[in-house]
């Protein structure tokens, strides 16, 4: 594990300290979790963009045409 020193505005530090305390976790755990969440969002976005480049509207329409045209079951209705 590595050590990282960061500078936070006092207001942000106070909020982090409060939320971490409410969640009964350390500030380090809170920040590590927040960084992991942000990295997950960014890498997911890049993955979806890469998949979109390979997308084919014709293949999508072909797959969609195989789905039966029927009413949703009771549990799936809004």
NUSERO-678768 format. One record per atom (N, C-alpha, C): residue in three letters; residue number from 1; y, z, x. Coordinates in nm, 3 decimals. Example, Ala and Ser with C-alpha at 12.3 -4.5 7.8 and 13.67 -1.06 7.14 Angstrom:
// residues 2
   residu   num        c2        c3        c1
      ala     1    -0.569     0.780     1.319
      ala     1    -0.450     0.780     1.230
      ala     1    -0.330     0.780     1.320
      ser     2    -0.225     0.708     1.285
      ser     2    -0.106     0.714     1.367
      ser     2     0.003     0.787     1.290
// end
This chain:
// residues 78
   residu   num        c2        c3        c1
      unk     1    -0.117     0.000     0.086
      unk     1     0.000     0.000     0.000
      unk     1     0.123     0.000     0.090
      unk     2     0.224    -0.073     0.049
      unk     2     0.346    -0.079     0.129
      unk     2     0.457     0.001     0.063
      unk     3     0.555     0.034     0.145
      unk     3     0.671     0.111     0.099
      unk     3     0.787     0.015     0.085
      unk     4     0.860     0.028    -0.024
      unk     4     0.973    -0.059    -0.051
      unk     4     1.090     0.028    -0.093
      unk     5     1.201     0.009    -0.029
      unk     5     1.322     0.082    -0.066
      unk     5     1.411    -0.013    -0.144
      unk     6     1.450     0.028    -0.264
      unk     6     1.536    -0.057    -0.346
      unk     6     1.661     0.020    -0.387
      unk     7     1.764    -0.055    -0.412
      unk     7     1.889     0.005    -0.460
      unk     7     1.905    -0.032    -0.607
      unk     8     1.922     0.069    -0.689
      unk     8     1.943     0.049    -0.832
      unk     8     2.078     0.108    -0.872
      unk     9     2.146     0.045    -0.966
      unk     9     2.266     0.108    -1.020
      unk     9     2.227     0.243    -1.082
      unk    10     2.318     0.337    -1.075
      unk    10     2.289     0.472    -1.127
      unk    10     2.243     0.469    -1.273
      unk    11     2.304     0.384    -1.353
      unk    11     2.268     0.378    -1.495
      unk    11     2.123     0.331    -1.512
      unk    12     2.083     0.233    -1.434
      unk    12     1.947     0.182    -1.442
      unk    12     1.847     0.286    -1.392
      unk    13     1.882     0.353    -1.285
      unk    13     1.795     0.457    -1.230
      unk    13     1.775     0.569    -1.332
      unk    14     1.882     0.607    -1.399
      unk    14     1.873     0.713    -1.500
      unk    14     1.781     0.671    -1.614
      unk    15     1.793     0.546    -1.657
      unk    15     1.709     0.496    -1.766
      unk    15     1.562     0.491    -1.723
      unk    16     1.536     0.443    -1.602
      unk    16     1.400     0.437    -1.551
      unk    16     1.341     0.577    -1.544
      unk    17     1.418     0.670    -1.493
      unk    17     1.372     0.808    -1.479
      unk    17     1.338     0.867    -1.616
      unk    18     1.422     0.840    -1.715
      unk    18     1.401     0.892    -1.850
      unk    18     1.275     0.833    -1.913
      unk    19     1.263     0.701    -1.907
      unk    19     1.148     0.635    -1.970
      unk    19     1.018     0.674    -1.899
      unk    20     1.019     0.678    -1.768
      unk    20     0.899     0.718    -1.693
      unk    20     0.858     0.859    -1.731
      unk    21     0.954     0.947    -1.745
      unk    21     0.925     1.085    -1.784
      unk    21     0.866     1.090    -1.925
      unk    22     0.924     1.012    -2.017
      unk    22     0.873     1.008    -2.154
      unk    22     0.730     0.956    -2.158
      unk    23     0.698     0.863    -2.069
      unk    23     0.564     0.804    -2.063
      unk    23     0.469     0.887    -1.978
      unk    24     0.521     0.993    -1.920
      unk    24     0.443     1.083    -1.834
      unk    24     0.382     1.009    -1.715
      unk    25     0.465     0.923    -1.653
      unk    25     0.425     0.853    -1.532
      unk    25     0.536     0.867    -1.429
      unk    26     0.504     0.837    -1.305
      unk    26     0.605     0.845    -1.200
      unk    26     0.696     0.723    -1.206
      unk    27     0.812     0.736    -1.143
      unk    27     0.903     0.622    -1.134
      unk    27     0.835     0.509    -1.058
      unk    28     0.759     0.541    -0.954
      unk    28     0.686     0.439    -0.879
      unk    28     0.589     0.363    -0.969
      unk    29     0.514     0.436    -1.052
      unk    29     0.420     0.371    -1.143
      unk    29     0.494     0.281    -1.241
      unk    30     0.607     0.330    -1.291
      unk    30     0.685     0.252    -1.387
      unk    30     0.734     0.122    -1.324
      unk    31     0.789     0.132    -1.204
      unk    31     0.843     0.013    -1.137
      unk    31     0.731    -0.083    -1.100
      unk    32     0.618    -0.032    -1.051
      unk    32     0.505    -0.118    -1.017
      unk    32     0.456    -0.193    -1.142
      unk    33     0.450    -0.123    -1.254
      unk    33     0.407    -0.184    -1.379
      unk    33     0.507    -0.290    -1.425
      unk    34     0.636    -0.261    -1.412
      unk    34     0.740    -0.356    -1.452
      unk    34     0.735    -0.482    -1.365
      unk    35     0.713    -0.465    -1.236
      unk    35     0.703    -0.580    -1.145
      unk    35     0.579    -0.662    -1.180
      unk    36     0.467    -0.596    -1.204
      unk    36     0.344    -0.666    -1.241
      unk    36     0.363    -0.745    -1.370
      unk    37     0.431    -0.686    -1.467
      unk    37     0.455    -0.754    -1.594
      unk    37     0.542    -0.877    -1.575
      unk    38     0.645    -0.866    -1.494
      unk    38     0.734    -0.980    -1.469
      unk    38     0.660    -1.090    -1.395
      unk    39     0.581    -1.054    -1.293
      unk    39     0.504    -1.153    -1.219
      unk    39     0.404    -1.225    -1.310
      unk    40     0.343    -1.150    -1.400
      unk    40     0.249    -1.209    -1.494
      unk    40     0.319    -1.312    -1.582
      unk    41     0.437    -1.278    -1.630
      unk    41     0.512    -1.370    -1.716
      unk    41     0.549    -1.497    -1.640
      unk    42     0.595    -1.481    -1.517
      unk    42     0.638    -1.597    -1.439
      unk    42     0.520    -1.686    -1.399
      unk    43     0.410    -1.626    -1.359
      unk    43     0.294    -1.707    -1.320
      unk    43     0.232    -1.775    -1.442
      unk    44     0.235    -1.710    -1.556
      unk    44     0.185    -1.770    -1.679
      unk    44     0.271    -1.891    -1.717
      unk    45     0.401    -1.877    -1.704
      unk    45     0.492    -1.987    -1.734
      unk    45     0.463    -2.107    -1.643
      unk    46     0.442    -2.082    -1.515
      unk    46     0.411    -2.190    -1.421
      unk    46     0.277    -2.255    -1.455
      unk    47     0.179    -2.174    -1.493
      unk    47     0.048    -2.227    -1.531
      unk    47     0.059    -2.318    -1.652
      unk    48     0.133    -2.274    -1.752
      unk    48     0.149    -2.355    -1.874
      unk    48     0.224    -2.484    -1.843
      unk    49     0.326    -2.476    -1.758
      unk    49     0.399    -2.598    -1.719
      unk    49     0.305    -2.696    -1.648
      unk    50     0.220    -2.645    -1.560
      unk    50     0.125    -2.731    -1.488
      unk    50     0.026    -2.795    -1.585
      unk    51    -0.020    -2.718    -1.682
      unk    51    -0.112    -2.774    -1.783
      unk    51    -0.043    -2.878    -1.868
      unk    52     0.084    -2.857    -1.900
      unk    52     0.158    -2.950    -1.984
      unk    52     0.172    -3.086    -1.918
      unk    53     0.182    -3.088    -1.787
      unk    53     0.192    -3.214    -1.715
      unk    53     0.067    -3.299    -1.736
      unk    54    -0.047    -3.232    -1.747
      unk    54    -0.174    -3.303    -1.765
      unk    54    -0.206    -3.331    -1.912
      unk    55    -0.120    -3.287    -2.001
      unk    55    -0.149    -3.298    -2.144
      unk    55    -0.150    -3.443    -2.190
      unk    56    -0.226    -3.466    -2.296
      unk    56    -0.234    -3.600    -2.356
      unk    56    -0.222    -3.585    -2.508
      unk    57    -0.120    -3.646    -2.563
      unk    57    -0.102    -3.638    -2.707
      unk    57    -0.217    -3.707    -2.780
      unk    58    -0.268    -3.814    -2.723
      unk    58    -0.380    -3.885    -2.784
      unk    58    -0.505    -3.796    -2.789
      unk    59    -0.533    -3.727    -2.679
      unk    59    -0.649    -3.636    -2.677
      unk    59    -0.630    -3.521    -2.776
      unk    60    -0.507    -3.471    -2.786
      unk    60    -0.479    -3.364    -2.882
      unk    60    -0.504    -3.412    -3.024
      unk    61    -0.451    -3.528    -3.056
      unk    61    -0.469    -3.583    -3.192
      unk    61    -0.616    -3.612    -3.220
      unk    62    -0.689    -3.655    -3.118
      unk    62    -0.832    -3.681    -3.134
      unk    62    -0.907    -3.551    -3.166
      unk    63    -0.875    -3.446    -3.093
      unk    63    -0.940    -3.316    -3.119
      unk    63    -0.900    -3.264    -3.256
      unk    64    -0.773    -3.278    -3.291
      unk    64    -0.723    -3.229    -3.420
      unk    64    -0.787    -3.303    -3.536
      unk    65    -0.818    -3.429    -3.517
      unk    65    -0.880    -3.508    -3.624
      unk    65    -1.021    -3.459    -3.658
      unk    66    -1.082    -3.383    -3.569
      unk    66    -1.217    -3.332    -3.592
      unk    66    -1.217    -3.200    -3.671
      unk    67    -1.100    -3.144    -3.692
      unk    67    -1.089    -3.019    -3.767
      unk    67    -1.092    -3.052    -3.915
      unk    68    -1.181    -2.986    -3.991
      unk    68    -1.188    -3.018    -4.134
      unk    68    -1.059    -2.981    -4.207
      unk    69    -1.022    -3.063    -4.304
      unk    69    -0.903    -3.038    -4.384
      unk    69    -0.945    -2.955    -4.504
      unk    70    -0.933    -2.824    -4.490
      unk    70    -0.975    -2.735    -4.599
      unk    70    -0.878    -2.618    -4.611
      unk    71    -0.882    -2.555    -4.725
      unk    71    -0.798    -2.439    -4.749
      unk    71    -0.845    -2.323    -4.663
      unk    72    -0.751    -2.238    -4.617
      unk    72    -0.793    -2.122    -4.538
      unk    72    -0.869    -2.021    -4.624
      unk    73    -0.955    -1.945    -4.560
      unk    73    -1.027    -1.841    -4.633
      unk    73    -0.927    -1.735    -4.679
      unk    74    -0.968    -1.653    -4.773
      unk    74    -0.879    -1.551    -4.831
      unk    74    -0.814    -1.463    -4.724
      unk    75    -0.894    -1.424    -4.625
      unk    75    -0.844    -1.332    -4.523
      unk    75    -0.738    -1.398    -4.433
      unk    76    -0.739    -1.532    -4.425
      unk    76    -0.644    -1.603    -4.341
      unk    76    -0.517    -1.646    -4.414
      unk    77    -0.510    -1.621    -4.542
      unk    77    -0.392    -1.662    -4.619
      unk    77    -0.279    -1.561    -4.598
      unk    78    -0.159    -1.615    -4.602
      unk    78    -0.040    -1.528    -4.585
      unk    78    -0.002    -1.469    -4.719
// end
